[in-house]
């Protein structure tokens, strides 16, 4: 497995490189965003570890440009701890992120999950899900309400998909994070609340329906 590590802090980059090589991964390093983007676009990598705060081109911009032509799994490395910074990274197309300082065991686990999740992409059967006049078509990645199209980000789509696929089942925030992001997001589940607000503003409020219901102290549910 080939991993591209884009990290401007040389001590961190060297430490991560040594640990990854010890686990059997092949590692290419870059210390700035512009060079890292060029490597990402020209090389053949199975996963990219991408720092957010980079010289010449920040990590989020690298990710946005990369996503125009590549679906390679990307894990963000960030010192930032604000919910909206994390939401911005996920909306830009990140598969996961980890906040510095991190334990190498956690990073390795997230790498394994990201690789496994991406390897399974496209293997699930496609079909249409529906509730309260809202339809979600997995194959076309399309959502409509009352036959009118709704523009959603990837993470909003994934959250709506998880709720519709488990219709009439109350889903905890922890379970939703696991389904949407592919790993246990313990301690950070308020990100789900942010995405629920976004979905409600685009669907519930706009079309005057009550699609996503809150179950106090538990999580969320979509019911028939």
C-alpha positions as a printed Julia matrix, in Angstrom:
224×3 Matrix{Float64}:
   0.0    0.0     0.0
   1.37   3.42   -1.01
   0.67   6.4     1.27
   1.36  10.05    0.51
   2.1   12.1     3.64
   1.75  15.88    3.23
   2.93  17.44    6.49
   5.1   20.54    6.98
   6.29  19.69   10.51
   9.34  17.57    9.72
   9.54  15.86   13.13
   5.92  14.73   12.9
   6.37  13.68    9.28
   9.47  11.62   10.13
   7.77   9.97   13.11
   4.66   9.03   11.1
   6.8    7.84    8.18
   8.81   5.48   10.41
   5.67   4.05   12.02
   3.96   3.52    8.67
   7.0    1.81    7.19
   7.17  -0.41   10.26
   3.58  -1.47    9.43
   4.58  -2.33    5.88
   3.35   0.77    4.04
   5.37   2.57    1.37
   5.55   6.29    2.17
   6.18   9.4     0.08
   6.56  12.72    1.96
   5.9   16.32    1.0
   6.3   19.41    3.18
   4.1   21.93    1.34
   0.66  22.03   -0.22
   1.57  22.86   -3.79
   4.13  20.09   -4.14
   1.86  17.7    -2.29
  -0.99  18.35   -4.7
   1.27  17.75   -7.68
   2.4   14.44   -6.19
  -1.18  13.44   -5.38
  -2.34  14.13   -8.92
   0.62  12.52  -10.67
   1.29   9.53   -8.41
  -0.59   6.33   -7.65
  -1.45   6.32   -3.95
  -3.83   4.19   -1.93
  -4.33   6.87    0.75
  -3.24  10.42    1.55
  -2.49  11.87    4.98
  -2.99  15.62    4.6
  -2.13  18.34    7.1
  -4.54  21.31    7.08
  -2.06  24.1     7.85
   0.45  23.94    4.99
   2.67  26.52    3.28
   1.93  27.68   -0.28
  -1.46  25.92   -0.42
  -3.53  24.97    2.62
  -4.77  21.44    3.09
  -8.45  22.18    2.45
  -7.63  23.78   -0.9
  -5.4   20.82   -1.78
  -8.32  18.53   -0.98
 -10.84  20.54   -3.02
  -8.59  20.5    -6.1
  -7.76  16.84   -5.64
 -11.44  15.87   -5.47
 -12.03  17.29   -8.95
 -10.3   14.26  -10.42
  -9.53  11.74   -7.67
 -11.44   9.74   -5.05
  -8.34   8.49   -3.22
  -9.03   8.22    0.54
  -7.83  11.3     2.45
  -7.35  11.63    6.2
  -6.82  15.18    7.44
  -4.23  15.9    10.13
  -5.21  19.04   12.0
  -4.37  20.92   15.17
  -7.73  22.64   15.03
 -10.49  21.44   17.34
 -13.48  23.56   16.25
 -16.53  21.67   14.98
 -16.93  23.88   11.91
 -13.32  23.3    10.86
 -14.01  19.57   10.96
 -17.27  19.98    9.06
 -15.45  22.02    6.39
 -12.9   19.25    5.95
 -15.54  16.54    5.63
 -17.58  18.63    3.2
 -14.47  19.23    1.1
 -14.25  15.47    0.6
 -12.13  14.11    3.45
 -12.83  10.52    4.44
 -11.72  11.14    8.02
  -9.6   13.45   10.15
  -7.54  13.19   13.29
  -6.64  15.99   15.67
  -3.04  16.55   16.77
  -1.55  15.33   19.0
  -2.7   11.81   18.17
  -1.68   8.31   19.17
  -0.11   6.41   16.28
  -2.32   3.4    17.08
  -5.41   5.52   16.44
  -4.0    6.84   13.17
  -3.18   3.33   12.0
  -6.7    2.16   12.87
  -8.25   5.04   10.92
  -6.04   4.26    7.95
  -7.23   0.64    7.96
 -10.87   1.72    8.16
 -10.52   4.28    5.35
  -8.84   1.74    3.07
 -11.44  -0.92    3.85
 -14.36   1.47    3.36
 -13.1    2.74    0.03
 -12.35  -0.78   -1.19
 -16.0   -1.65   -0.58
 -17.41   1.37   -2.41
 -19.8    0.37   -5.15
 -20.36  -3.14   -3.91
 -23.69  -2.43   -2.2
 -26.96  -2.83   -4.12
 -28.5    0.41   -5.29
 -32.13   1.31   -4.76
 -34.43   4.17   -3.85
 -35.4    5.06   -0.3
 -38.47   7.15    0.61
 -40.23   8.83    3.52
 -42.63  11.78    3.85
 -42.37  12.62    0.16
 -38.57  12.6     0.22
 -36.83  10.13   -2.1
 -33.15   9.24   -2.17
 -31.68   7.39   -5.13
 -28.35   5.76   -4.24
 -27.31   4.98   -7.81
 -27.82   8.52   -9.09
 -26.79  10.13   -5.78
 -29.99  12.16   -6.03
 -32.48  13.48   -3.47
 -35.91  14.91   -4.21
 -38.79  16.21   -2.13
 -42.21  16.52   -3.73
 -40.42  15.77   -7.04
 -38.15  18.82   -6.62
 -34.38  18.17   -6.53
 -32.44  19.01   -3.34
 -28.74  19.85   -3.44
 -26.85  18.16   -0.6
 -23.19  17.86    0.28
 -21.69  14.37    0.41
 -21.92  14.21    4.2
 -25.51  15.48    4.24
 -26.4   12.83    1.66
 -24.7   10.09    3.69
 -26.49  11.12    6.89
 -29.88  11.22    5.16
 -29.12   7.86    3.6
 -28.28   6.34    6.99
 -31.51   7.64    8.53
 -33.7    6.53    5.61
 -32.07   3.11    5.42
 -32.84   2.63    9.12
 -36.33   4.14    8.93
 -38.4    3.77   12.11
 -35.25   2.91   14.08
 -33.95   5.5    16.55
 -30.28   6.07   15.7
 -27.82   7.33   18.3
 -25.35  10.04   17.36
 -22.53   7.54   17.88
 -24.11   5.04   15.5
 -24.76   7.72   12.89
 -21.13   8.84   13.07
 -20.06   5.24   12.57
 -22.32   4.81    9.53
 -21.59   8.19    7.96
 -17.85   8.41    8.58
 -16.93   4.75    8.95
 -15.37   4.89   12.4
 -16.18   5.49   16.06
 -16.3    9.25   16.55
 -16.67   9.17   20.35
 -16.63  12.6    21.92
 -17.27  14.4    18.63
 -20.88  13.47   17.94
 -22.05  17.11   17.97
 -20.94  17.1    14.32
 -24.1   15.06   13.64
 -26.22  17.84   15.17
 -24.66  20.31   12.72
 -25.54  18.13    9.73
 -29.07  17.53   11.02
 -29.56  21.32   11.17
 -28.35  21.6     7.59
 -30.73  18.87    6.42
 -33.67  20.41    8.26
 -33.0   23.81    6.69
 -32.92  22.27    3.21
 -35.82  19.81    3.61
 -38.02  20.23    6.7
 -38.09  24.03    6.7
 -38.24  24.5     2.94
 -40.99  21.95    2.27
 -42.86  22.38    5.57
 -42.56  18.75    6.6
 -41.24  16.98    9.7
 -38.82  14.44    8.29
 -36.07  14.15   10.89
 -37.31  13.74   14.46
 -35.22  14.23   17.59
 -35.43  11.61   20.32
 -34.24  13.48   23.38
 -31.21  11.96   25.03
 -30.82   9.33   22.31
 -30.47  10.65   18.77
 -32.58  10.94   15.59
 -35.12   8.99   13.59
 -37.11   9.17   10.36
 -40.52   7.54   10.68
 -43.2    6.62    8.17
